Amino acid sequence: MTRASNAQGVGLSKEGLPGWLDPVVHAVETVEPLQLSRFLPPEDGAGRQSAVLILFGEGDQGPELLLMERSSSLRSHAGQPSFPGGALDPEDGDPTGDGPLRAALREAEEETGLDPAGVQLFGVLPKLYIPVSGFVVTPVLGWWREPTPVGVVDPNETARVFTVPVADLTDPANRVTATHPSGFLGPAFLVESALVWGFTAGVIDRLLHYSGWERPWDREKQVPLDWRS
């Protein structure tokens, strides 16, 4: 699929989704912004509009999420596992309309090499804010209806691309509280040899919670962000 045809055909559809995604669809339709994060977009309209793709697929171990690890050389969020995504380009269109849908698919294609033709977008979460980078982020949810090979497209941007079984994300043994020298405490996941924390972990944490998939876990179990050292 060319970028032009992708831009023309972008939209949301719940038709034909697997039944196990029903709780996620319900959560997306009912969650309020402050239930996701205390960091919401500035009322004055400041911040750089961006989007991420929260892509659910079905792998050998059942439902899974697509994640990537950002290059350690990047200025913003270097080395962090994250959803594919990035800032909106003018070609993506209206930031208050379907611009974030186009941006999420475009960035995912550029970062992971996936074919957007195999992705069915089914929901959008409220816009959130990342104070440290000034991004206003629209989380766009998709179903990987027809999976295609993925991998690192540009090593300057992406260190690796990987999938994580939802069962691993909900496993209490993999759940920790990340601690930052600044005093930040937040939910995190030790999966696929990575510590998923920050914005990405916060969104996953809330999705698991409001989808009813969350299992009780030890919030006193803390891991410093320099856990590898």
Solvent accessible surface area in square Angstrom, and as a share of the most:
residue,aa,sasa,rsa
1,M,114,0.51
2,T,93,0.54
3,R,110,0.40
4,A,66,0.51
5,S,45,0.29
6,N,11,0.06
7,A,28,0.22
8,Q,155,0.69
9,G,64,0.62
10,V,24,0.14
11,G,38,0.36
12,L,89,0.44
13,S,48,0.31
14,K,101,0.43
15,E,146,0.65
16,G,71,0.68
17,L,28,0.14
18,P,28,0.17
19,G,54,0.52
20,W,60,0.21
21,L,0,0.00
22,D,88,0.46
23,P,45,0.28
24,V,1,0.00
25,V,18,0.10
26,H,112,0.50
27,A,2,0.01
28,V,17,0.10
29,E,107,0.48
30,T,73,0.42
31,V,16,0.09
32,E,102,0.46
33,P,48,0.30
34,L,128,0.64
35,Q,75,0.33
36,L,15,0.07
37,S,30,0.20
38,R,191,0.70
39,F,80,0.33
40,L,58,0.29
41,P,42,0.26
42,P,40,0.25
43,E,187,0.84
44,D,119,0.62
45,G,59,0.57
46,A,51,0.39
47,G,37,0.35
48,R,149,0.54
49,Q,52,0.23
50,S,5,0.03
51,A,0,0.00
52,V,19,0.11
53,L,0,0.00
54,I,0,0.00
55,L,0,0.00
56,F,5,0.02
57,G,2,0.02
58,E,97,0.43
59,G,27,0.26
60,D,157,0.81
61,Q,126,0.56
62,G,20,0.19
63,P,36,0.23
64,E,28,0.12
65,L,4,0.02
66,L,1,0.01
67,L,0,0.00
68,M,2,0.01
69,E,26,0.11
70,R,46,0.17
71,S,9,0.06
72,S,99,0.64
73,S,87,0.56
74,L,44,0.22
75,R,248,0.91
76,S,35,0.22
77,H,47,0.21
78,A,46,0.36
79,G,32,0.30
80,Q,31,0.14
81,P,7,0.04
82,S,16,0.11
83,F,5,0.02
84,P,0,0.00
85,G,9,0.08
86,G,21,0.20
87,A,14,0.11
88,L,24,0.12
89,D,51,0.27
90,P,135,0.85
91,E,102,0.46
92,D,3,0.02
93,G,34,0.32
94,D,75,0.39
95,P,51,0.32
96,T,118,0.69
97,G,43,0.41
98,D,53,0.27
99,G,0,0.00
100,P,6,0.04
101,L,13,0.06
102,R,50,0.18
103,A,0,0.00
104,A,0,0.00
105,L,6,0.03
106,R,9,0.03
107,E,22,0.10
108,A,0,0.00
109,E,50,0.22
110,E,63,0.28
111,E,10,0.04
112,T,0,0.00
113,G,40,0.38
114,L,1,0.01
115,D,47,0.24
116,P,6,0.04
117,A,39,0.30
118,G,2,0.02
119,V,13,0.08
120,Q,20,0.09
121,L,7,0.03
122,F,3,0.01
123,G,5,0.05
124,V,53,0.30
125,L,4,0.02
126,P,34,0.21
127,K,60,0.25
128,L,2,0.01
129,Y,46,0.17
130,I,23,0.12
131,P,70,0.44
132,V,125,0.72
133,S,38,0.25
134,G,18,0.18
135,F,42,0.17
136,V,2,0.01
137,V,4,0.03
138,T,4,0.02
139,P,0,0.00
140,V,0,0.00
141,L,0,0.00
142,G,0,0.00
143,W,28,0.10
144,W,15,0.05
145,R,105,0.38
146,E,100,0.45
147,P,86,0.54
148,T,40,0.24
149,P,126,0.79
150,V,51,0.29
151,G,28,0.27
152,V,62,0.35
153,V,82,0.47
154,D,52,0.27
155,P,103,0.65
156,N,108,0.55
157,E,73,0.33
158,T,1,0.01
159,A,57,0.44
160,R,72,0.26
161,V,25,0.15
162,F,22,0.09
163,T,43,0.25
164,V,0,0.00
165,P,9,0.06
166,V,13,0.07
167,A,62,0.48
168,D,40,0.21
169,L,0,0.00
170,T,13,0.07
171,D,46,0.24
172,P,40,0.25
173,A,69,0.54
174,N,31,0.16
175,R,1,0.00
176,V,0,0.00
177,T,15,0.09
178,A,0,0.00
179,T,28,0.16
180,H,73,0.33
181,P,130,0.81
182,S,89,0.57
183,G,57,0.55
184,F,83,0.35
185,L,106,0.53
186,G,7,0.07
187,P,39,0.24
188,A,0,0.00
189,F,0,0.00
190,L,50,0.25
191,V,6,0.04
192,E,76,0.34
193,S,86,0.56
194,A,1,0.01
195,L,8,0.04
196,V,0,0.00
197,W,51,0.18
198,G,18,0.17
199,F,47,0.20
200,T,7,0.04
201,A,0,0.00
202,G,20,0.19
203,V,4,0.03
204,I,2,0.01
205,D,7,0.04
206,R,50,0.18
207,L,8,0.04
208,L,7,0.03
209,H,79,0.35
210,Y,68,0.26
211,S,10,0.07
212,G,64,0.62
213,W,55,0.19
214,E,42,0.19
215,R,120,0.44
216,P,124,0.78
217,W,27,0.09
218,D,82,0.42
219,R,127,0.46
220,E,142,0.64
221,K,84,0.36
222,Q,98,0.43
223,V,19,0.11
224,P,69,0.43
225,L,37,0.19
226,D,91,0.47
227,W,83,0.29
228,R,157,0.57
229,S,126,0.81
